[in-house]
Amino acid sequence: MLNPNLDEIQLNKEEYERYSRHLILPEVGLEGQKRLKAASVLCIGSGGLGSPLLLYLAAAGIGRLGLVDFDVVDSSNLQRQVIHGTSWVGKPKIQSAKERILEINPYCQVDLFETRLSSENALEIMKPYDIVVDGTDNFPTRYLVNDACVLLNKPNVYGSIFRFEGQATVFNYEGGPNYRDLFPEPPPPGMVPSCAEGGVLGILPGLIGVIQATETVKIILGNGNTLSGRLLLYDSLDMTFRELKLQPNPERPVIEKLIDYEQFCGIPQAKAEEAKRQMEIQEITVQELKELLETNKDDFVLLDVRNPHEYDIAKIPGSVLVPLPEIENGPGVAKVQELLNGHKLIAHCKMGGRSAKALGILKEAGIEGTNVKGGITAWSREIDPSVPEY
């Protein structure tokens, strides 16, 4: 309801005091604050991006916030997901987020949807809200959110983060482009690492999430120049902002219904191929590895295919580092062959995926090997807790 009947919206005495710095801004004023109170915003996710934008939208006086999330708080979240606290580890994120939102602003209505957003429920969940803010971190959900916003004619405030870089824009607003104009086709599965694989500077989502919150407030107020038609690119290492122009593609497919987005992004095929590859590669548990290290440590080479900075964080005693990129690009294959010198090969990574991939490449080169199930994470949890888990 971006054009509400403002005569029906009233602020009480405490709200006048709470929003006083808004009220004295000519661009906001009493009318603008009433617009914020009348507005409803749905946030998909309460993670790195969702945390700051929910905090600031609540503080700004948004009258109704919806939150979709099915995850629980993990200690690794706390480096960047500032809406959650240590006492909430292991508990639902949406409950943690709601408690914090209401502590900031008790006049905010908070709707919770503790479920995974899907083609079956997206339209029903999103329909009652004026604006949708995308705080997700995977391609199937981004395409789903985009297509549902197009079908419902709702603005989609977009943000994404990776390592030290972030992006933000506004899709599907006043005839502007949508996500499919930026990414007509999804990248192949696994080509773009997740934050869990590639890392992210904890401060980065704070900035991108605040930009998303700012764009949301501007849309509600009807003031300012939004990022519709502009993709904002931020590099935190260089502290630079760049813009790319975005335009609707007249040849893009017409979105008529929601589809199977896992299938569209190739996830089932990738999982099937990965399962097949895993079946073709022998595995051992960390308990079996421990026994081998204690009894036959000279009979095999324990290969670590993680990145050098990960090896610095934690390592299994006796392991030798040859990063996966070296194996993928060729030189690492010869290095592994030299290391083996007739010995057996056992490989590991953080959780088992990269080492399985490395063993698949080595197998094509005629080098057979065994994968450590669960990687160094399982080693830390089940064998040696003194090895840091990251």
C-alpha positions in Angstrom: 0.0 0.0 0.0 2.5 2.7 -1.3 -0.4 5.2 -1.5 -2.1 4.7 1.9 -4.9 6.9 3.3 -2.7 8.9 5.7 -5.8 10.3 7.5 -6.2 6.8 9.1 -2.6 6.7 10.3 -1.8 8.3 13.7 1.3 8.7 15.7 1.1 8.7 19.5 3.2 11.0 21.8 6.0 8.6 22.2 6.2 8.1 18.5 6.5 11.8 17.9 9.5 11.8 20.2 11.0 8.6 18.8 10.9 9.9 15.2 11.6 13.5 15.9 14.8 13.6 13.7 12.7 12.3 10.8 9.9 14.7 11.5 12.1 17.8 11.2 13.4 16.6 7.8 11.3 18.4 5.1 11.8 15.3 2.8 10.2 13.1 5.5 8.1 15.2 7.9 4.8 14.0 9.4 3.4 12.7 6.1 6.5 10.7 5.4 6.6 9.1 8.9 3.0 8.1 8.4 3.9 6.5 5.1 6.6 4.5 6.9 4.2 3.4 9.6 1.6 2.4 7.0 4.1 0.4 4.9 4.7 -3.3 5.0 8.1 -4.9 4.0 8.9 -8.6 3.6 12.5 -9.6 4.1 13.7 -12.9 2.8 16.4 -14.0 5.2 17.8 -12.7 8.5 21.4 -13.4 7.8 24.3 -11.0 6.9 22.1 -8.7 4.8 18.9 -9.2 6.6 20.4 -8.3 10.0 21.3 -4.6 9.3 18.3 -3.9 7.1 15.8 -5.3 9.6 17.4 -3.3 12.4 17.3 0.0 10.5 13.8 -0.6 8.9 12.5 -1.2 12.4 14.2 1.8 13.8 12.9 3.9 10.9 9.4 3.1 11.9 8.2 0.6 9.3 4.8 -0.4 10.6 4.9 -4.1 9.5 7.9 -6.3 8.8 7.6 -9.8 7.5 10.5 -12.3 7.9 11.1 -15.5 6.0 13.8 -17.8 7.4 14.0 -21.5 8.4 17.6 -21.5 9.8 19.0 -21.5 13.3 21.7 -19.3 14.7 25.2 -20.7 14.4 28.3 -19.4 16.1 29.9 -18.8 12.7 27.0 -16.3 11.9 27.9 -13.9 14.7 30.9 -12.4 12.8 28.4 -10.6 10.5 24.8 -11.3 11.4 24.5 -8.6 14.0 20.8 -9.0 14.8 21.6 -12.3 16.6 23.5 -12.8 19.9 25.5 -15.6 21.5 22.6 -16.6 23.7 20.6 -17.5 20.6 23.0 -20.0 19.1 21.1 -23.1 18.2 17.7 -21.4 18.2 15.6 -20.1 15.3 16.9 -17.0 13.6 13.4 -15.5 13.1 12.7 -15.7 16.8 16.0 -14.0 17.6 15.4 -11.4 15.0 11.8 -10.7 16.2 13.0 -10.2 19.8 15.7 -7.7 18.7 13.3 -5.8 16.4 10.7 -5.4 19.1 13.4 -4.2 21.5 14.3 -1.5 19.0 10.7 -0.6 18.1 7.7 -2.0 20.0 5.4 -0.3 17.5 6.5 -2.6 14.7 4.3 -5.5 13.8 6.5 -8.6 13.0 5.2 -11.5 11.0 7.2 -14.7 11.0 7.3 -17.3 8.3 9.6 -20.1 9.6 9.7 -22.0 6.3 11.8 -22.3 3.1 10.5 -19.9 0.4 9.3 -22.1 -2.5 7.3 -21.9 -5.7 4.4 -23.3 -3.7 4.3 -20.6 -1.0 6.1 -17.6 -2.4 3.1 -15.8 -3.9 0.9 -16.3 -0.9 3.6 -15.1 1.5 4.6 -12.1 -0.5 1.2 -10.8 -1.7 0.3 -8.8 1.5 3.5 -6.7 1.4 4.3 -3.5 -0.4 8.0 -4.2 -0.9 10.2 -7.3 -0.9 13.8 -7.2 0.2 16.1 -10.0 -1.0 18.6 -11.0 1.7 19.3 -14.5 0.3 22.6 -16.1 -0.8 21.7 -18.6 -3.4 20.6 -18.4 -7.1 17.4 -20.5 -7.0 15.9 -18.3 -4.3 17.0 -15.1 -6.1 15.3 -16.2 -9.3 12.2 -17.2 -7.3 12.0 -13.9 -5.4 12.4 -12.0 -8.7 9.8 -13.9 -10.6 7.3 -13.7 -7.8 7.8 -9.9 -7.5 7.3 -9.6 -11.3 4.0 -11.6 -11.1 2.8 -9.6 -8.1 4.2 -6.2 -9.5 6.2 -5.5 -6.3 9.6 -3.8 -6.0 12.5 -6.2 -5.3 15.3 -4.5 -3.3 18.4 -6.6 -4.1 21.8 -7.1 -2.5 24.6 -9.7 -2.6 28.0 -10.1 -1.0 31.1 -12.2 -1.5 34.5 -11.9 0.2 35.2 -8.1 0.0 32.7 -7.1 -2.7 29.0 -6.3 -2.7 26.2 -5.3 -5.1 22.9 -3.5 -4.6 20.1 -2.4 -6.9 16.3 -2.2 -7.1 14.5 -4.5 -9.5 11.0 -4.4 -10.9 10.3 -0.8 -9.9 8.4 1.7 -12.1 9.1 -0.2 -15.3 12.8 -0.8 -14.5 14.8 -4.0 -15.1 14.5 -7.2 -13.1 17.0 -9.8 -12.0 16.8 -11.7 -15.2 18.0 -8.6 -17.1 21.2 -8.8 -15.0 21.5 -12.6 -15.0 19.4 -14.1 -17.9 20.8 -17.6 -17.0 22.2 -18.9 -13.7 25.9 -19.8 -13.6 26.8 -23.5 -13.6 26.4 -25.0 -10.1 29.5 -24.7 -8.0 31.1 -21.9 -10.2 30.3 -19.2 -7.6 31.4 -20.3 -4.1 29.2 -19.6 -1.2 30.3 -17.4 1.7 30.9 -20.6 3.7 33.4 -21.7 1.0 34.9 -18.3 0.0 34.5 -16.2 3.1 33.2 -12.7 3.6 34.4 -9.7 5.5 32.0 -9.4 8.4 31.5 -5.6 8.0 30.6 -5.9 4.3 27.0 -7.0 4.6 26.4 -4.2 7.1 27.0 -1.7 4.4 25.1 -3.4 1.6 22.2 -4.2 4.0 22.0 -0.5 5.0 21.9 0.5 1.3 19.0 -1.9 0.8 17.2 -0.4 3.8 17.9 3.1 2.4 16.4 2.2 -0.9 13.4 0.7 0.8 12.7 3.8 2.8 13.1 6.0 -0.3 10.6 3.9 -2.2 8.1 4.3 0.6 8.6 8.0 0.9 8.6 8.6 -2.8 11.7 10.8 -2.6 15.1 10.6 -4.1 16.6 8.7 -7.0 16.5 5.0 -6.4 19.0 2.4 -7.8 16.4 1.1 -10.3 18.3 0.8 -13.6 21.7 1.1 -11.8 23.8 -1.7 -10.3 25.9 -0.3 -7.5 29.2 -2.2 -7.1 31.3 -1.8 -3.9 34.8 -2.9 -3.2 35.7 -2.7 0.4 39.4 -3.3 0.0 39.8 -0.4 -2.4 37.0 1.5 -0.8 35.5 2.3 -4.2 31.9 2.5 -5.6 31.1 1.9 -9.2 27.8 1.9 -11.2 26.7 -0.2 -14.1 23.6 0.9 -16.1 20.9 -1.7 -16.3 18.1 -1.8 -18.9 15.1 -4.1 -19.5 15.9 -6.6 -22.2 13.1 -6.6 -24.7 13.9 -10.2 -25.7 13.8 -11.6 -22.2 11.2 -14.4 -21.6 7.9 -13.4 -20.3 7.4 -14.6 -16.7 4.0 -16.3 -16.5 4.3 -18.6 -13.6 6.7 -19.8 -10.9 8.9 -22.8 -11.9 11.2 -25.4 -10.3 14.1 -23.1 -9.6 16.4 -25.8 -8.3 16.0 -27.5 -11.7 16.4 -24.2 -13.5 19.7 -23.6 -11.8 20.9 -27.2 -12.5 21.1 -28.2 -8.8 19.6 -31.7 -9.2 21.9 -32.6 -12.1 24.9 -31.3 -10.2 24.0 -33.2 -7.1 23.5 -36.4 -9.2 26.9 -35.9 -10.8 28.5 -35.3 -7.4 26.8 -38.4 -6.0 28.1 -40.4 -8.9 31.6 -39.1 -8.5 31.5 -39.8 -4.7 30.4 -43.4 -5.4 33.3 -43.8 -7.8 35.8 -42.6 -5.1 36.6 -44.6 -2.0 36.0 -42.9 1.3 37.3 -43.4 4.8 36.1 -42.0 8.1 38.3 -39.8 10.3 38.4 -42.6 12.8 39.9 -44.9 10.1 42.3 -42.1 9.2 43.4 -41.8 12.8 44.2 -45.5 13.0 46.2 -45.3 9.7 48.2 -42.4 11.0 49.0 -44.3 14.2 49.9 -47.6 12.5 50.9 -47.0 8.8 51.9 -43.4 8.6 54.8 -44.1 6.1 52.5 -46.1 3.8 50.5 -43.2 2.3 50.5 -39.5 1.6 47.8 -37.4 3.3 47.0 -34.6 0.8 45.3 -31.4 1.9 43.7 -29.6 -1.1 42.5 -26.5 0.8 43.8 -23.0 0.3 47.1 -21.9 2.0 45.4 -19.6 4.4 43.0 -22.4 5.5 46.1 -24.6 6.1 47.5 -21.9 8.3 44.3 -21.9 10.4 44.2 -25.7 11.0 45.9 -28.8 9.7 46.0 -32.5 10.3 49.5 -33.5 11.5 51.5 -35.0 8.6 49.3 -33.6 5.8 50.9 -32.1 2.7 49.3 -29.0 1.0 48.6 -29.0 -2.7 45.6 -26.5 -3.2 42.8 -27.6 -5.5 43.4 -24.7 -8.0 46.9 -26.1 -8.7 45.4 -29.5 -9.3 42.7 -28.1 -11.6 45.2 -26.0 -13.6 47.7 -28.9 -14.1 50.9 -28.3 -12.1 49.4 -29.8 -9.0 48.9 -33.2 -10.7 52.6 -33.6 -11.3 53.4 -32.4 -7.8 51.1 -35.1 -6.4 52.6 -37.7 -8.6 56.1 -36.7 -7.3 54.9 -36.7 -3.6 53.4 -40.2 -3.9 56.5 -42.0 -5.2 54.6 -45.3 -5.1 52.7 -44.6 -1.9 48.9 -44.6 -1.5 47.0 -41.3 -1.7 44.5 -40.1 0.9 43.0 -36.6 0.4 41.0 -34.2 2.5 39.7 -30.6 2.5 37.4 -28.7 4.9 34.3 -31.0 4.5 35.0 -33.4 1.7 33.7 -31.7 -1.4 36.9 -30.2 -2.8 39.0 -33.2 -2.1 36.5 -35.4 -3.9 36.7 -33.1 -6.9 40.5 -33.2 -6.7 40.5 -37.0 -6.6 38.2 -37.0 -9.7 40.8 -34.9 -11.6 43.7 -37.0 -10.4 41.8 -40.2 -11.3 41.6 -39.0 -14.9 45.4 -38.6 -14.8 45.7 -42.2 -13.6 46.2 -41.5 -9.9 43.8 -43.3 -7.6 43.1 -42.1 -4.1 40.8 -42.2 -1.1 38.7 -39.3 0.3 38.4 -38.4 4.0 34.6 -38.2 4.7 33.8 -34.9 6.4 37.3 -33.5 6.0 39.1 -31.6 8.7 35.8 -30.4 10.2 35.0 -34.0 11.1 38.6 -34.5 12.4 38.1 -31.5 14.7 34.7 -32.6 15.9 35.4 -36.3 16.3 39.1 -36.8 16.8 41.0 -33.7 18.0 39.0 -30.7 19.3 42.2 -28.7 19.7 42.2 -28.4 15.9 40.3 -25.1 15.2 37.0 -25.4 13.4 36.3 -22.5 11.1 
